[in-house]
Amino acid sequence: LETDTAGRFVDLLQSEDLGGIQRVHVLARRGPRSAAFAPRELREVLSKKSYINTTVVLPDEKEGRRGIQPFDDVPSKEQTRAQKRVFKLLRDCFESQKEARKGNEKKTGQKELFLHFLHKPVEFTGEDHLRGVRVELQQEHGGSATEIKPIEGDEKIVELPVQLAIVAASQQTV
């Protein structure tokens, strides 16, 4: 496996302790235009449809809340060629999953990968063991992928149930 991922992280994922993982959630506080995936690696993950079901998750649009549509926008001229490719891959995945939801169920034994964009982690929950992570839902502001602010409304903090958290900032895993 050729990857830029830290060796200790790959070892952890391949260990017996984590071999039974069925569902992975990746949280990103920015939108898909700012995604920092390598295009080749993202394309490879998205091509594994027979055993990895990948879902792109955005904050839901609620009545009275300003619409959040990061895929309606076109990539900006300031973006690199790689960023434009990543944006297109994510947009295509998002569009195809809308079609797949109309009756297609998860296959037995299929792993799930959720890419949550505009979900800013704010707190881990649980007393003696990890129970969840609270996230603040974000929206792009001012037509810029780098200007992010919390959504408006009462439901801007949601909790996702988790059993394991691996914290990473930019390219450095903690």
N, C-alpha and C positions, 0 to 999 in steps of 0.2 A: 504494500500500500504506500503510494507516494503522496505525501501531504506536507503542508507547512505547519500542521498542528503539533503542539509540544508533545514530545515522546511520552512524558509521564501521563498526559491526558489520554493518549491512545492506549497506553498500558492499562489505565484505569477502566476505560471502556471495554477492553478485551478481557478483563479479569472475570473470574467466576462469580464474584459478588454482583456484578452488573450485567452478566450475561442474559438475565431474564427480563431486562428492561423492554417494555413494549411501547412506551410513549415518551417522547422527548419534546419539551417546550423550550424554544429559544426566544428570549425577550429582548426587544430592541426599542430604545426610547425614541429613536428617530424613525422616519418613514422609509419606504422602499427605495426612494431616490438616493438615500444616503447609505444603503446597505453595503457592507464592506466584505462581501464574499468574493472569492476568486471565481471568475466566470466558469472556468473549466470544472472546478469542484462543485459548484452549484448545479451546473448542467448534468454532471454525473449523478448527483443525489436525486435530482428531479427525474432522471431517466430510469430509476429503479422502481417504477410503478408497480411491478409485480410483487414486491415485498416491502416497499416503504411508501405509505400513503402520506404525501406532503400536503399540508394545508397552510395557506397564507391567511393570517388573522389580522383584521383591522378593527378598531373600535366600532361598535355598532352605531348606526344612525338611529337616533331616537327622535320622536316628535318634539319639536321645539328646540332641538339642538342643531347647530349649524352643520350642514352636511360635510362629511369627511370622505373625500374621494381622491386619495393620492394617485390612483392609477388613471384618472381622467386627464392628468397633466402629461405633457410630453417632457422627456429629459431636456435639461437646459444645455445651452451651448458650453457652459463652463465645465460640464461633466466630462470625465475622460471616456475614452472608447470602452474601457472595461466596465465603468459604472453604467453606461448606457446598455451594455449587454446584460448586466445583472438586472437592471430595471426591467428590460424586456422579458427576461426569463421569469421573473417574479410576476409581472403583469400577466403573462401567458398562463402561468400556473393558477393565478387568482381567477382568471376568466374561465379556464377549463374546469376548475373545481365547482363553479356555480352550475355548470351543466351537469357535472357528475352527481351533485346533490339531489338531482331530480329522480332518485330511485336507486342509485348505486350504493350498495352497502360495503362495509369493510370486509375484505377477504380474511378467512381464517388464517391465523398465524402472521398476518401482515403487521409490520411495525408502523407506528404513526409519528410523524414529525410535524410539529406546529411552529411556524415562524410568526411570532407576534410582533407586528410593527406598531409603533406609537404606543407602547406599553412600558412605562417607566417603573422599574421595581423600587418600592419605597420601604418595605418592611417584611421580615420573615415572621411567621406566626407559629405558635406551638409552645407548650410548656417544657416537657422533658424530651420531646423529639420534634423534628420539623413537621409541621402540618400544612403550611401553605406559604404563599408569597402574595403580599398585597401590591397591586400595581395601580399607578395613576395613569388614566387614559389621556393621551396627548393628541394634539392636532397640529398640522403644519399651519404656519401663520405668515401672512404677508407675501404669499406666493413663493416662499423660499423653503427649500428642504432643510435648511439649517436653523430656521427660526421655528422653534417648537414651543407650544404653551399648553397647559392643561385644558381639557375640554370644558365647556360650560355645562352646568346642570348638576343634579344631585348624585348621579351615579358615576362620578369620575374616579372613584376608588373601587376596585373589584379585587376579590381574592381568588387565586388559582390554587387548587390543592396540589401539593408536591410532597415527595418523599426524600428527594435528594436535590441539593442545589450546588451547582458549580458556578462560582462567580468569576466573571471575566470583564475586564475593562479594556476596550480597544483590542489590541493583539496580545495583551499579556494576561495570562490566566493566573488567578490567585488561588 
